[in-house]
Amino acid sequence: MERAGICPICGSVSHLNTCAICGRLVCNRCYDHSRSVCIQCASGGAFFETSSERTGLV
């Protein structure tokens, strides 16, 4: 189900994605599709790497 609305981060009107961490609905520009999180959660340290990513064993 697609949702449209105003992105709370940048204010654009577009289709919205749900952040897996905070639940905020954000536009494609403000959404990190590889992590399924908004850019604020991704850059704010709320996204935690797996132990193999931290040690470079990926």
Secondary structure, 3 states (H helix, E strand, C coil): CCEEEECCCCCCEEEEEECCCCCCEECHHHEECCCCEEHHHHHCCCCCCCHHHHHCCC
